Amino acid sequence: MNYSPEDENYPLTRFESMLKTNDILFFDSNEFENIIHHYLENGKISLAKRAIKLGLEQHPTSVNLRLFQVEILIIENKFPEADEILDTLHDLEPNNEEIYIQKANVLSKQDEHEKAIETLLIAIEISSSPAEDSDLYALIGMEYLFLDQFENAIIYFKKCLETDTTDYSALHNIVYCYDFLDLNEEAISYLNNFLDSNPYCEVAWHQLGRQYFTIKDYERANAAFDFAIISDDTFVGAYIEKGKVLEKLKHYEEAIENYKVTLALDEPTSFALLRIGHCYEKLGQDDLALQFFKKTVEEDALLDKGWIAITKFSMKRLNYDKALQYIKKAVNIDCENVLYWKLYATINKRLNFLEEAEIGYKKALELGNYELDTWLDRSDILIALGEYEASIYNLKQAAEFYPENSEIEYRLGGLYFSMHQIDEGRFHLKNGLKLNIDYSFIISELFPKLNDRPMIRAIISESKKASN
């Protein structure tokens, strides 16, 4: 194959050709640096290491190639070796800020974040480039984030924006810090001041809109997203956020229009499709709502909100057979999703498929859903199935999470009486009555055969008299 020197990838092509043929070709140090940078950018660490090795053989005094070697050692967590090279390089070039940056990187990787900050501050002192200063400020800001010192992080991310107003990563980090500190008003003030000088910054308008949304000032949020769209009418995120605001304002048709713009601008997102479905549902346009819910799960079968939406849509319309079909598909896709199993259990219970409902509640509990109603619903189904011992075991587990709960105690009392274990039944029934006498109806509802037992009627009657 013939290579043209005009080819912008010519050094890289020559290098890879050399590796295949085992010929030794000469490259200047800058060419080696570009080759190594390319491999690191693309995650080809082994090829980067080969290029560094060959580069240092041809240019043993190159500081930049040594710094690439340090970068590889840091990736491999070989910190002492990296430190040793950096100390040598520092003796050679004490005013090279890149050496300090890599030294700070080594310290940061070892959780020495305060020392890393001290090292980066030295790099700033010797730096002669505002662009490099901006990068250094960003690195210091990140070190403060590692230390959870958000106020200090804000100071340095602001310095980044003072140096480069298009550093949107710094802008995002500033807002992230304000969000973490719950300082929404301060974030709004900062963004408004920033926009006074940068009125066409769509990212800042977008962030401002999100802040207004957080404090539920939906009119101002709507205006901010409008300005973001005026600044960049292809900004998908602004249309999405504007759609969310319009939903809050109950302007569902306008919300749909904004969500649909995103479908035209970019690949359809499951989020936009789902929100359109919800808007059509609010407008009472059930056919369109169902259509978009179906599109949501077709677009992203792993989005649990999609399956939950389409299942609940059918449940609200009392179409439990259809709801069961949807939730079964969801469970087959993700059998570890607790919300799916809760819905699966609820639907089967409505259809009077008690064995399947019990399986659903049991699976939800196994997956860590320890809500009281899950324990109680499973217990009631086991009672209906005549599985009294299993129901008792289930309720005793529930009592570990909800001690002295009257609903649990009444059920245990009824179960023990039903199994003719009178002492245990009396103990739990009295507990239930002590805790909340108003729930005594549980006995008659779940255990109607016990209503005529004089002992039980006497215990309940005595408790009611004592409470009056």
C-alpha positions in Angstrom: 0.0 0.0 0.0 1.3 3.5 -0.9 0.9 6.3 1.7 0.8 9.9 0.8 2.6 12.3 3.0 -0.3 14.7 2.5 -2.5 12.2 4.5 -3.2 13.8 7.9 -2.8 10.4 9.5 0.4 9.7 7.7 2.6 9.3 10.9 0.0 7.0 12.5 -0.3 5.0 9.3 3.5 4.7 9.0 3.7 3.6 12.7 1.1 0.9 12.3 2.8 -0.3 9.1 6.1 -0.5 11.0 4.5 -2.6 13.7 3.3 -5.1 11.0 6.6 -5.4 9.2 9.0 -5.1 12.1 10.9 -2.4 10.2 12.3 0.4 12.3 11.3 3.8 11.0 12.2 7.2 12.4 9.6 9.7 13.8 10.2 13.0 15.4 9.1 13.5 19.0 6.0 15.5 18.0 4.9 12.7 15.7 5.3 10.2 18.6 3.3 12.5 20.9 0.4 12.7 18.4 0.5 8.9 17.9 0.4 8.3 21.7 -2.3 10.8 22.2 -4.4 9.2 19.5 -4.1 5.8 21.1 -4.9 7.1 24.6 -7.9 8.9 23.4 -9.2 5.7 21.8 -8.4 3.6 24.8 -5.7 1.6 23.0 -3.4 1.4 26.0 -1.1 -1.4 24.8 -0.4 0.4 21.5 0.2 3.6 23.4 2.8 1.8 25.6 4.5 0.4 22.4 4.7 3.9 20.9 6.1 5.4 24.2 8.8 2.6 24.3 9.8 3.2 20.7 9.6 7.0 21.1 11.9 7.0 24.2 14.4 4.7 22.3 14.6 7.4 19.6 14.2 10.4 21.8 15.4 9.5 25.3 15.5 13.1 26.6 12.0 14.0 25.6 10.1 15.3 28.6 6.7 15.0 26.9 7.2 11.4 26.1 8.2 10.8 29.7 5.0 12.5 30.8 3.0 10.1 28.6 4.9 7.3 30.3 3.8 8.7 33.7 0.2 8.9 32.4 0.3 5.2 31.6 1.7 4.4 35.0 -1.1 6.3 36.7 -3.7 4.4 34.7 -2.0 1.2 35.9 -2.0 2.5 39.5 1.8 2.3 39.6 2.2 5.5 41.7 5.7 5.0 43.1 7.1 4.5 39.6 5.2 7.5 38.3 6.5 9.7 41.2 10.1 8.7 40.6 9.9 9.8 36.9 8.1 13.0 37.9 10.9 13.9 40.5 13.5 13.4 37.8 11.6 15.5 35.3 11.1 18.2 37.9 14.9 18.5 38.4 15.2 18.9 34.6 12.3 21.4 34.1 11.2 22.9 37.5 8.9 25.3 35.7 7.0 22.8 33.6 3.3 23.0 34.8 2.5 19.7 33.2 4.8 18.0 35.7 2.8 19.5 38.5 -0.5 18.5 36.9 0.6 14.8 36.7 2.0 15.0 40.2 -1.4 16.3 41.4 -3.0 13.4 39.4 -0.9 10.9 41.3 -1.9 12.5 44.6 -5.6 12.6 43.7 -5.6 8.9 42.7 -4.3 8.1 46.2 -7.0 10.3 47.8 -4.5 13.0 48.8 -6.8 15.7 47.5 -5.6 18.6 49.6 -2.0 17.9 48.6 -3.2 17.7 45.0 -4.8 21.2 45.3 -1.5 22.6 46.7 0.4 21.1 43.8 -2.1 22.6 41.2 -1.9 26.0 42.9 1.9 25.9 42.2 1.2 25.0 38.6 -1.0 28.1 38.3 1.8 30.3 39.8 4.2 29.2 37.0 1.6 29.1 34.2 1.8 31.8 31.5 -1.3 30.8 29.6 -4.9 31.9 30.6 -6.2 28.8 28.7 -4.0 26.6 30.8 -5.1 28.5 34.0 -8.7 27.6 33.1 -7.9 23.9 32.9 -6.0 24.1 36.2 -9.0 25.9 37.9 -11.2 23.1 36.7 -8.9 20.5 38.2 -8.8 22.3 41.5 -12.6 22.5 41.4 -12.9 18.7 40.9 -10.5 18.1 43.8 -12.8 20.2 46.0 -15.7 18.1 44.8 -13.9 15.0 45.9 -13.5 16.6 49.4 -17.2 17.6 49.4 -16.1 21.2 49.8 -18.7 22.6 47.4 -18.3 26.2 48.3 -14.6 26.1 47.4 -15.4 24.1 44.3 -17.8 26.9 43.2 -15.1 29.5 43.5 -12.8 27.7 41.1 -15.4 26.7 38.6 -16.4 30.4 38.5 -12.8 31.2 37.8 -13.0 28.8 34.8 -15.9 30.7 33.4 -14.2 34.1 34.0 -11.4 32.8 31.8 -13.6 31.1 29.2 -17.3 31.9 29.1 -17.9 28.9 26.8 -16.7 26.4 29.4 -20.1 24.8 29.8 -18.7 22.0 31.9 -17.7 24.5 34.5 -21.2 26.1 34.3 -22.8 22.7 34.9 -20.5 22.0 37.8 -21.4 25.4 39.4 -25.1 24.6 39.2 -24.4 21.0 40.5 -22.7 22.5 43.6 -25.6 25.0 44.2 -28.1 22.1 43.8 -26.2 19.9 46.3 -26.2 22.8 48.8 -29.9 23.5 48.1 -29.0 27.0 47.2 -31.5 27.5 44.3 -31.9 31.2 44.8 -28.2 31.7 44.7 -27.9 29.6 41.6 -30.7 31.7 40.0 -28.9 35.0 40.9 -25.6 33.7 39.5 -27.1 32.5 36.3 -29.0 35.8 35.8 -25.8 37.7 36.3 -24.0 35.4 33.8 -26.7 35.9 31.3 -26.5 39.7 31.5 -23.1 39.4 29.9 -23.9 36.3 27.8 -27.5 36.7 26.7 -27.4 34.1 24.0 -26.0 31.3 26.1 -28.6 28.5 25.6 -26.9 26.3 28.3 -27.3 29.0 30.9 -30.9 29.7 30.0 -31.6 26.0 30.2 -30.0 25.8 33.7 -31.9 28.8 34.8 -35.1 27.2 33.7 -34.3 24.1 35.7 -33.7 26.2 38.8 -37.0 28.0 38.4 -38.7 24.6 37.9 -37.1 23.3 41.1 -38.6 26.1 43.1 -42.0 25.7 41.3 -41.9 29.1 39.6 -43.2 27.6 36.4 -44.0 30.8 34.5 -40.4 32.0 34.8 -39.1 28.5 34.0 -41.2 28.6 30.8 -39.7 31.9 29.8 -36.2 30.7 30.5 -36.7 27.7 28.3 -38.1 29.9 25.6 -34.9 32.0 25.6 -32.9 28.8 25.4 -34.8 27.8 22.3 -34.4 31.3 20.8 -30.7 31.0 21.4 -30.6 27.5 19.8 -33.7 26.2 18.1 -32.2 22.7 17.9 -31.7 22.4 21.6 -33.5 19.2 22.4 -33.1 19.4 26.2 -34.8 22.8 26.3 -37.9 21.5 24.4 -38.1 18.5 26.9 -37.9 20.8 29.9 -40.4 23.2 28.4 -42.7 20.3 27.9 -42.4 19.3 31.6 -43.2 22.9 32.6 -46.2 23.1 30.4 -47.5 19.8 31.9 -47.2 21.4 35.4 -49.2 24.4 34.0 -51.8 21.9 32.6 -51.1 23.1 29.0 -51.1 19.6 27.7 -51.5 20.3 24.0 -48.6 22.7 24.0 -46.5 20.2 26.0 -47.2 17.6 23.3 -46.1 20.0 20.6 -42.7 20.6 22.4 -42.2 16.9 23.0 -42.9 16.2 19.3 -40.3 18.7 18.2 -37.7 16.6 20.0 -38.9 13.6 18.0 -38.3 15.5 14.8 -34.9 16.9 15.8 -33.3 13.7 17.1 -33.9 10.0 17.5 -37.1 9.4 19.4 -36.5 9.1 23.2 -38.6 6.9 25.4 -39.0 9.8 27.8 -40.6 12.1 25.2 -42.9 9.3 24.0 -44.0 8.5 27.6 -44.7 12.1 28.4 -46.8 12.5 25.2 -48.8 9.4 26.2 -49.4 10.9 29.7 -50.5 14.2 28.1 -53.0 12.5 25.8 -54.3 10.6 28.8 -54.9 13.8 30.6 -56.7 15.2 27.6 -59.0 12.1 27.6 -57.6 10.9 24.2 -57.2 7.3 25.2 -56.4 5.9 21.8 -53.5 8.2 21.3 -52.4 7.8 24.9 -52.2 4.0 24.4 -50.5 4.4 21.1 -47.7 6.4 22.6 -47.4 4.1 25.7 -46.9 1.2 23.2 -44.3 3.2 21.3 -42.5 3.9 24.6 -42.0 0.2 25.5 -41.1 -0.6 21.9 -38.4 2.2 21.9 -37.0 1.1 25.3 -38.2 -2.2 26.7 -36.0 -1.7 29.8 -37.8 1.5 30.9 -39.9 0.5 33.8 -41.9 3.7 33.7 -43.1 2.7 30.3 -44.4 -0.7 31.3 -45.9 0.7 34.6 -47.7 3.5 32.6 -49.3 1.1 30.1 -50.2 -1.4 32.8 -51.8 1.3 35.0 -53.6 2.7 32.0 -55.4 -0.6 31.5 -56.0 -1.0 35.2 -57.7 2.4 35.4 -60.1 1.3 32.7 -60.7 -2.0 34.5 -59.1 -4.0 31.7 -57.3 -6.3 34.1 -56.7 -9.0 31.5 -54.8 -6.6 29.3 -53.0 -5.2 32.2 -51.9 -8.7 33.2 -50.5 -9.3 29.7 -48.4 -6.1 29.8 -47.0 -6.8 33.3 -46.2 -10.4 32.4 -44.1 -9.0 29.5 -42.4 -6.6 31.8 -41.6 -9.3 34.4 -40.1 -11.5 31.6 -37.8 -8.6 30.6 -36.7 -7.7 34.2 -37.6 -10.3 36.8 -35.8 -8.3 39.5 -38.0 -5.2 39.4 -40.0 -4.9 42.6 -42.6 -2.5 41.1 -43.4 -5.0 38.4 -44.0 -7.8 41.0 -46.2 -5.5 43.1 -48.4 -4.7 40.1 -48.4 -8.4 39.0 -49.7 -9.3 42.5 -52.3 -6.5 42.6 -53.7 -7.4 39.1 -53.9 -11.1 39.9 -55.6 -10.3 43.2 -58.2 -8.3 41.3 -58.7 -11.2 38.9 -59.0 -13.5 41.9 -55.9 -15.5 40.8 -54.8 -15.9 44.4 -51.9 -18.3 43.9 -50.3 -16.0 41.3 -51.0 -13.0 43.5 -49.3 -14.6 46.4 -46.3 -15.4 44.2 -46.1 -11.7 43.3 -46.2 -10.5 46.8 -43.6 -13.1 47.9 -41.3 -12.1 45.1 -41.6 -8.4 46.0 -40.7 -9.2 49.6 -37.7 -11.3 48.5 -36.5 -8.3 46.4 -36.6 -6.0 49.5 -40.0 -4.4 49.3 -40.8 -4.4 53.0 -43.8 -2.0 52.9 -46.5 -2.9 55.5 -49.2 -3.4 52.8 -47.0 -6.0 51.0 -46.8 -8.1 54.1 -50.5 -7.7 54.9 -51.7 -8.3 51.4 -49.6 -11.5 51.2 -50.9 -12.6 54.6 -54.6 -12.0 53.6 -54.1 -14.1 50.4 -52.5 -16.9 52.4 -55.5 -16.8 54.8 -57.9 -17.0 51.8 -55.9 -20.0 50.5 -56.1 -21.7 53.9 -52.3 -21.5 54.3 -52.5 -20.4 58.0 -49.0 -21.5 59.1 -47.4 -19.7 56.1 -49.5 -16.6 56.9 -48.3 -16.7 60.6 -44.7 -17.0 59.5 -45.2 -14.1 57.1 -46.7 -11.9 59.8 -44.0 -12.7 62.3 -41.4 -11.5 59.7 -43.5 -8.4 59.2 -43.6 -7.8 63.0 -39.8 -7.5 63.0 -40.1 -4.5 60.8 -43.4 -3.1 62.3 -43.4 -4.1 66.0 -46.6 -3.3 67.9 -48.7 -3.0 64.8 -52.4 -3.6 65.5 -53.2 -4.8 61.9 -50.5 -7.6 62.3 -51.7 -8.4 65.8 -55.4 -8.8 64.8 -54.4 -11.1 62.0 -52.2 -13.2 64.2 -55.0 -13.4 66.8 -57.5 -14.6 64.2 -55.0 -17.2 62.7 -54.2 -18.7 66.1 -57.9 -18.9 67.1 -58.6 -20.6 63.7 -55.9 -23.1 64.4 -57.4 -23.7 67.9 -54.3 -22.3 69.6 -56.4 -20.4 72.2 -53.6 -18.9 74.4 -51.7 -17.4 71.4 -55.0 -16.2 69.9 -56.0 -14.4 73.1 -52.6 -12.9 73.5 -52.4 -11.3 70.0 -56.1 -10.3 69.9 -55.7 -8.4 73.2 -52.5 -6.8 71.8 -54.4 -5.6 68.8 -57.2 -4.2 70.9 -54.7 -2.3 73.1 -52.9 -0.8 70.1 -56.0 0.3 68.2 -59.5 -0.8 69.0 -60.9 0.7 65.8 -59.3 -2.1 63.7 -61.2 -4.9 65.5 -63.3 -5.2 62.3 -60.3 -7.2 60.9 -61.5 -10.2 62.8 -65.0 -10.2 61.3 -63.7 -9.4 57.8 -60.9 -12.0 57.5 -62.2 -14.6 59.9 -66.1 -14.6 59.7 -66.3 -18.0 61.3 -64.9 -16.6 64.5 -67.7 -14.0 64.9 -69.9 -16.4 66.8 -67.2 -17.6 69.3 -68.3 -16.3 72.8 -64.7 -16.0 74.0 -63.7 -13.7 71.1 -66.9 -11.6 71.4 -66.2 -11.2 75.1 -62.6 -10.1 74.7 -63.6 -7.5 72.1 -66.6 -6.3 74.2 -64.5 -6.0 77.4 -61.9 -3.9 75.6 -64.6 -1.6 74.1 -66.1 -1.1 77.5 -62.7 -0.4 79.1 -61.9 2.2 76.4 -65.2 4.2 76.9 
